[in-house]
């Protein structure tokens, strides 16, 4: 009986036939080549140099666009306002897209803010009333704390207060200006001695979905605007004697609506201040034009198809005089898994960083990821390819017909992954497929984050998997272990029926 090392060496020798090595090389090449083709084919188009996307305090892409009426604030102080109204405009919403209507999108925002200057991406803490999510305290783009529900009117005003003590910002709300309830606290590191404090308004685009394909949907976004009306403005701790200043943080007043109908800005009449603005303050992402790093893996489906064929053929090819036993199949699984993992590691490890560098060189914003997330994407995707190869190998051992095993493997892994990458199927069906099929494992490559305070199309066709990466990989592991266990159970032990190989076709 061969030792384990001898058996593995023999299977590796059998695997490294020129045809199989060329096929695995082709799988790696197609992943890299199609990713680079995508990167080279994307260029930013701007009149002149494209403006840099805002970068938040943590180095990530953010949205930071609003109208700001502000003054200097020292290290200790506060701002208190009464908000009496919030209204907005939505341009050409469905179903007929033929009129401009009054209304607020759910995450329209108006309120008070303390910010490290007026530079986009600088640290901030804000207390606001939203379009339909009540009072919120948000800070540094990713953090969101809920206050009370409900809206605002002249008969039911909202009092808002932000206090600063060094780097600590605390938000309070009140219905009458007498009894205050704490909403939340933000600790902002690195705030300078003097910051900007004031009133703001902003409103993200109105997102609706247009049906396409067999129930799929594509996104449509329309311009919106929000306006907040304030009075009883009280400021303590002003760092200078200057008056209020008006600034648009980010680009504003460029649309026809703003030019010819309602410009974004600040209007002071007596003791009343109206702030009108458009845009958003929050995490940046694909909805803001940034490309996730996994977009450079467009060739992964073709690479996966090659891997599945190689894995099935490796077990269904006939070996003269070689009994197919449990130990032989286990050795084949180790070899095909290891080779596929290394192949995937090289393909993804080269394709992503090179593709990202090309995109950035072409002026395309890329959503940044941490080093740990980058390693997870590369290693996780390579592991998914390896597990898919083992699953295909097990199918080949069970079905004993190459064409049938390849068909089942492609149908179970590649097809769900491919069809859910496009707005073809309904979101519900796509999410179901990526929960129950082995294709769920490709969540390992996802870097996009779903934020409750950001309206986006959180669907597979937009790059959002329904399961976290570890759960998706666990689904594929369960399939691979189950099928490999069934295949091993059907085969004889190493000392049974020696010299009587299974007849593969």
C-alpha positions in Angstrom: 0.0 0.0 0.0 1.3 3.4 -0.9 1.9 5.9 1.9 0.0 9.1 1.9 2.9 11.1 0.6 3.5 8.7 -2.2 -0.2 8.7 -3.1 -0.3 12.5 -3.2 2.9 12.6 -5.2 1.4 10.2 -7.7 -1.8 12.2 -8.1 0.2 15.4 -8.5 2.2 13.7 -11.2 -1.0 12.6 -12.9 -2.5 16.1 -12.6 0.4 18.0 -14.1 -0.2 16.9 -17.6 0.4 19.7 -20.1 -3.3 20.0 -21.0 -4.4 20.5 -17.4 -1.6 22.9 -16.5 -2.3 24.9 -19.6 -6.0 25.0 -18.7 -5.3 26.2 -15.2 -2.9 28.8 -16.6 -5.7 29.9 -18.9 -8.1 30.2 -16.0 -5.7 32.5 -14.2 -5.0 34.5 -17.4 -8.7 35.0 -18.2 -9.3 36.4 -14.7 -6.4 38.9 -15.0 -7.0 39.8 -18.7 -10.7 40.5 -18.4 -10.1 42.5 -15.2 -7.5 44.6 -16.9 -9.7 45.0 -20.0 -12.4 46.5 -17.7 -9.9 48.8 -16.0 -8.4 50.1 -19.3 -11.9 50.6 -20.7 -13.0 53.0 -17.9 -12.0 56.7 -18.0 -13.2 59.7 -16.1 -14.8 62.3 -18.3 -14.7 65.9 -17.0 -14.4 69.3 -18.4 -10.8 69.8 -17.3 -9.2 67.9 -14.4 -11.7 65.8 -12.5 -12.2 67.0 -8.9 -10.9 64.6 -6.3 -13.6 62.6 -4.4 -13.9 63.6 -0.7 -11.9 61.4 1.7 -13.1 61.1 5.2 -11.1 61.0 8.5 -10.6 57.3 8.2 -9.3 57.5 4.6 -12.4 56.2 2.9 -14.5 57.8 0.2 -17.4 59.9 1.6 -20.2 62.1 0.4 -19.9 65.6 1.7 -22.2 68.2 0.0 -24.5 70.6 1.8 -25.2 74.3 2.2 -23.7 75.8 5.3 -24.4 79.0 7.3 -21.6 79.1 9.8 -19.4 80.9 12.3 -16.2 80.2 14.3 -16.6 78.2 17.5 -13.9 77.8 20.2 -13.0 74.7 22.2 -16.0 75.1 24.5 -19.4 76.3 23.4 -22.8 75.4 22.0 -25.4 76.2 19.3 -29.1 76.0 20.0 -31.9 76.5 17.4 -35.6 76.0 17.0 -36.7 74.3 13.8 -40.2 75.2 12.6 -40.4 73.7 9.1 -38.8 71.3 6.7 -39.8 71.0 3.1 -38.4 69.9 -0.2 -38.6 69.3 -3.9 -38.3 66.1 -6.0 -37.8 66.5 -9.7 -39.7 64.3 -12.2 -40.5 61.3 -10.0 -42.3 58.2 -11.4 -44.7 57.1 -12.6 -45.0 59.7 -15.4 -41.8 61.7 -14.9 -43.7 64.8 -16.1 -43.7 67.2 -13.2 -41.7 68.5 -10.3 -43.4 67.8 -6.9 -43.0 68.9 -3.4 -41.7 66.3 -1.0 -38.7 65.0 1.0 -36.7 61.9 0.3 -36.3 59.7 3.4 -32.7 60.9 4.2 -33.1 64.6 3.4 -31.4 66.4 6.3 -31.5 69.9 7.9 -30.2 70.9 11.2 -27.0 72.0 13.0 -23.4 70.9 12.6 -20.0 71.4 14.1 -17.3 70.8 11.5 -13.5 71.0 11.1 -13.6 73.8 8.5 -15.5 73.7 5.2 -13.2 71.3 3.5 -15.0 68.2 2.1 -14.3 65.1 4.1 -13.3 66.9 7.3 -14.5 65.6 10.6 -17.9 66.7 11.9 -20.9 66.0 14.2 -24.4 67.0 13.2 -27.8 66.9 14.8 -30.7 67.0 12.3 -34.2 66.3 11.3 -34.5 63.8 8.5 -37.1 63.4 5.8 -38.8 60.4 7.4 -36.4 59.0 10.0 -37.0 61.6 12.7 -34.2 63.3 14.7 -30.7 61.8 14.1 -27.2 62.5 15.3 -24.5 61.6 12.8 -20.8 62.1 12.8 -17.7 61.3 10.7 -19.9 60.0 7.9 -20.4 56.4 9.1 -22.0 56.9 12.5 -25.7 57.3 13.1 -27.7 57.5 16.3 -31.5 57.8 16.3 -33.4 60.4 18.4 -37.2 60.8 18.5 -39.5 60.0 15.6 -41.8 62.3 13.8 -41.6 65.5 11.7 -41.7 69.2 12.4 -44.2 72.0 11.9 -44.9 75.5 13.2 -47.3 74.1 15.8 -44.9 71.3 16.7 -41.4 72.7 16.4 -38.1 70.9 17.3 -35.4 72.4 19.4 -31.8 71.1 18.6 -28.6 71.7 20.5 -25.0 70.7 20.0 -22.4 71.3 22.7 -18.6 71.2 22.3 -16.1 70.4 25.0 -12.7 69.9 23.4 -13.1 66.9 21.1 -16.4 65.8 22.6 -19.6 66.8 20.8 -23.0 66.1 22.4 -26.4 66.4 20.8 -29.7 67.2 22.6 -33.3 67.6 21.4 -36.3 69.2 23.0 -40.0 69.9 22.2 -40.2 73.1 24.1 -36.7 74.4 24.6 -36.9 73.7 28.4 -36.7 69.9 28.9 -33.8 68.4 26.9 -33.1 64.8 26.0 -29.7 63.6 25.1 -29.5 62.0 21.6 -25.8 61.0 21.4 -22.2 61.8 21.9 -19.4 61.9 19.4 -15.7 62.0 20.2 -13.8 63.5 17.3 -10.0 63.2 17.6 -7.8 65.9 16.1 -10.3 68.8 16.2 -8.5 72.2 16.0 -9.0 74.9 18.6 -11.4 76.7 16.2 -14.0 74.9 14.3 -17.1 75.9 12.2 -20.6 75.7 13.7 -23.9 76.5 12.1 -27.0 75.5 10.2 -27.1 73.2 7.2 -29.4 71.5 4.7 -28.9 68.7 2.1 -30.9 66.2 0.2 -29.6 63.0 -1.6 -31.1 61.9 -5.0 -34.5 60.3 -5.2 -33.8 56.6 -6.0 -36.3 54.5 -7.8 -36.0 51.2 -9.7 -36.9 50.6 -13.4 -38.0 47.0 -14.2 -35.8 45.2 -16.8 -35.1 41.6 -17.8 -37.0 38.9 -16.0 -37.9 40.9 -13.0 -34.6 42.7 -12.5 -34.3 46.4 -11.9 -31.9 49.3 -12.7 -31.5 52.4 -10.6 -32.7 55.8 -11.6 -31.8 58.9 -9.5 -33.3 62.3 -9.7 -32.3 65.7 -8.3 -33.9 66.7 -5.0 -33.6 69.7 -2.6 -34.4 70.2 1.0 -35.0 73.4 3.1 -35.1 73.9 6.8 -36.5 77.0 8.6 -35.0 78.0 11.9 -35.3 80.7 14.5 -34.2 81.4 18.1 -30.6 80.7 17.1 -28.3 80.9 20.1 -24.5 80.6 20.0 -22.2 80.4 22.9 -18.4 80.2 22.7 -17.9 82.0 19.4 -14.2 82.3 18.7 -14.4 85.6 16.9 -16.7 88.6 16.6 -17.4 88.1 12.9 -20.8 87.5 11.5 -22.4 84.5 9.8 -20.8 83.3 6.6 -22.4 81.4 3.7 -20.6 78.5 1.9 -21.6 75.6 -0.3 -19.6 72.6 0.8 -19.1 70.7 -2.4 -20.6 71.7 -5.8 -24.0 73.4 -5.8 -26.2 75.6 -7.9 -25.2 73.9 -11.1 -28.5 72.3 -12.1 -31.2 74.1 -14.1 -33.6 73.8 -11.2 -31.2 75.7 -8.9 -30.2 78.2 -11.6 -33.7 79.2 -12.8 -36.1 78.3 -9.9 -34.7 77.7 -6.4 -31.0 78.3 -5.7 -29.4 76.5 -2.8 -28.3 79.0 -0.1 -29.2 80.8 3.1 -31.8 83.5 3.5 -32.1 85.6 6.7 -35.3 87.6 7.3 -35.6 89.1 10.7 -35.1 86.3 13.2 -35.8 83.5 10.7 -33.2 81.7 8.7 -34.0 79.4 5.8 -31.3 77.0 4.6 -31.7 75.2 1.2 -29.4 72.6 0.0 -28.8 69.4 -2.0 -26.4 66.5 -1.7 -25.6 64.2 1.2 -23.3 63.8 4.2 -22.4 60.2 4.8 -20.5 57.1 3.6 -19.4 57.1 0.0 -19.9 54.0 -2.1 -21.0 52.6 -5.5 -24.1 54.8 -5.4 -21.7 57.8 -5.4 -19.7 56.7 -8.4 -16.9 54.9 -6.6 -15.9 51.4 -8.0 -15.4 48.6 -5.6 -12.2 46.6 -5.9 -14.0 43.4 -6.8 -15.3 45.0 -10.0 -11.9 44.1 -11.5 -12.8 40.4 -11.1 -15.1 40.4 -14.2 -13.3 37.3 -15.6 -14.0 35.2 -12.5 -17.0 33.4 -14.1 -14.9 32.2 -17.1 -12.1 31.2 -14.8 -14.5 29.3 -12.7 -15.9 27.4 -15.7 -12.4 26.2 -16.7 -11.6 25.1 -13.1 -14.8 23.1 -12.9 -14.1 21.3 -16.2 -10.5 20.5 -15.1 -11.6 19.2 -11.7 -14.3 16.9 -13.2 -12.0 15.6 -15.9 -9.3 14.9 -13.3 -11.5 12.3 -11.6 -13.4 10.9 -14.6 -10.3 10.2 -16.7 -9.4 6.6 -16.8 -6.2 5.4 -15.1 -5.0 2.0 -16.3 -4.4 -0.3 -13.4 -5.2 2.3 -10.8 -8.0 1.2 -8.4 -10.2 4.1 -7.5 -10.4 4.0 -3.7 -11.3 6.4 -1.0 -7.7 7.2 -0.4 -7.2 7.9 -4.1 -10.2 10.2 -4.3 -9.1 12.0 -1.1 -5.7 12.5 -2.7 -7.2 13.9 -5.8 -9.3 16.3 -3.8 -6.2 17.6 -2.0 -4.2 18.0 -5.2 -7.0 19.7 -7.2 -7.9 22.0 -4.2 -4.3 23.0 -3.7 -3.5 23.7 -7.3 -6.8 25.7 -7.7 -6.1 27.7 -4.6 -2.6 28.7 -5.8 -4.0 29.5 -9.2 -6.7 31.7 -7.8 -4.3 33.3 -5.4 -2.0 34.4 -8.2 -4.9 35.5 -10.5 -6.8 37.5 -7.9 -3.6 38.7 -6.2 -2.4 40.2 -9.5 -5.6 41.2 -11.0 -7.0 43.4 -8.2 -4.1 45.6 -7.4 -3.1 46.1 -11.0 -6.7 46.8 -12.1 -7.2 49.2 -9.2 -4.0 51.1 -10.1 -5.1 51.4 -13.7 -8.6 52.6 -12.7 -7.1 55.3 -10.4 -4.7 56.3 -13.2 -7.7 56.8 -15.5 -9.3 59.1 -13.0 -11.8 56.6 -11.6 -12.5 56.7 -7.9 -12.1 53.3 -6.2 -13.7 52.6 -2.9 -10.8 51.9 -0.5 -10.6 48.9 1.7 -8.4 48.1 4.7 -5.4 45.8 4.3 -7.2 43.1 6.3 -10.2 43.3 3.9 -8.0 43.2 0.9 -6.3 40.0 2.1 -9.7 38.5 2.8 -10.9 39.2 -0.7 -7.8 37.7 -2.3 -7.5 34.7 -0.1 -11.2 34.2 0.3 -11.8 34.2 -3.5 -9.0 31.7 -4.0 -10.4 29.5 -1.3 -13.8 29.6 -3.0 -12.4 28.5 -6.3 -10.6 25.7 -4.5 -13.7 24.5 -2.8 -15.7 24.8 -6.0 -13.1 22.5 -7.7 -13.4 19.9 -4.9 -17.2 20.1 -5.2 -16.9 19.4 -8.9 -14.5 16.6 -8.3 -17.0 15.0 -5.9 -19.7 15.3 -8.5 -17.6 13.6 -11.0 -16.9 10.7 -8.6 -20.6 10.4 -7.8 -22.1 10.8 -11.3 -19.2 9.0 -13.1 -20.0 10.8 -16.4 -17.9 13.9 -17.2 -20.5 15.7 -19.2 -23.2 15.2 -16.6 -20.9 16.2 -13.7 -19.8 19.4 -15.5 -23.4 20.3 -16.3 -24.5 19.9 -12.7 -21.4 21.8 -11.3 -21.9 24.7 -13.7 -25.6 24.8 -13.0 -25.1 24.8 -9.2 -22.1 27.2 -9.0 -21.4 29.2 -12.1 -24.9 29.9 -13.4 -26.3 31.4 -10.1 -23.2 33.6 -9.7 -23.4 34.8 -13.3 -27.1 35.5 -13.6 -27.3 37.4 -10.3 -24.4 39.7 -11.3 -26.7 41.5 -13.8 -30.1 43.1 -13.3 -31.8 40.1 -15.0 -33.8 38.3 -12.2 -35.9 39.9 -9.5 -34.0 41.0 -6.4 -35.8 38.4 -4.2 -35.0 35.5 -6.5 -31.4 36.6 -6.8 -31.0 36.8 -3.1 -32.6 33.4 -2.6 -30.1 31.9 -5.1 -27.2 33.4 -3.3 -28.4 32.0 0.0 -29.1 28.4 -0.9 -26.7 27.5 -3.8 -22.9 27.1 -3.6 -22.6 30.5 -5.4 -23.3 32.1 -2.0 -19.6 31.7 -1.4 -18.7 34.5 -3.7 -19.7 36.8 -1.0 -16.1 36.4 0.0 -15.2 39.0 -2.6 -17.7 41.7 -1.5 -16.3 44.9 0.0 -19.4 47.1 -0.3 -21.1 47.9 3.0 -24.8 48.3 3.5 -25.5 51.5 5.6 -29.0 52.0 7.0 -28.6 55.7 6.7 -27.8 55.6 2.9 -30.5 54.8 0.3 -29.1 52.5 -2.3 -30.1 49.5 -4.3 -28.8 46.8 -2.0 -29.2 43.9 -4.4 -26.8 41.3 -5.9 -26.9 43.0 -9.3 -25.4 46.1 -7.6 -22.7 44.0 -5.8 -24.4 43.3 -2.5 -24.7 39.6 -1.4 -27.4 38.6 1.1 -25.1 36.7 3.4 -21.9 37.9 5.1 -18.7 36.5 3.5 -18.1 33.8 6.2 -21.7 32.5 5.9 -21.5 32.3 2.1 -18.2 30.4 2.3 -19.8 28.1 4.9 -22.6 27.3 2.4 -20.1 26.1 -0.2 -18.1 24.2 2.5 -21.3 22.3 3.5 -22.0 21.3 -0.1 -18.4 20.3 -0.8 -18.1 18.2 2.4 -21.5 16.5 1.9 -20.8 15.6 -1.8 -17.3 14.5 -1.1 -18.5 12.4 1.8 -21.1 10.7 -0.3 -18.5 10.0 -3.0 -16.0 8.6 -0.6 -18.8 6.4 0.9 -19.5 4.8 -2.5 -15.8 3.8 -3.0 -14.0 0.8 -1.5 -11.3 1.1 1.1 -7.7 1.0 -0.1 -7.4 -2.7 0.4 -10.7 -3.7 -1.1 -11.1 -4.9 -4.7 -7.5 -4.0 -5.5 -6.9 -4.1 -9.2 -10.6 -3.5 -10.0 -10.8 0.2 -11.0 -14.2 1.8 -11.3 -15.2 2.2 -14.9 -15.4 6.0 -15.4 -17.0 7.6 -18.4 
